[in-house]
């Protein structure tokens, strides 16, 4: 397994989808997180990423059930 490079520019999230699937280490720019919204902008960013993937694949995007920060390391 490749090791993640932690350069401080990204925060990684593990995502659970409504269809039971999961995605690990989804990257979100650090600069959009924090403040009053906390990690909520990560959901919007990952939904946008999923929409781009869906558009390219011709499949509908998956609905996100939950997302949590991936453990460092």
Buried (B, 14 or more C-beta within 10 A) or exposed (E): EEEEEEEEEBBBBBBBBEEEEEBEEBBBEEEBBEEEEEBEBBBEBBBEBBEEEEEEEEEEBBEBEEBEEBEEE
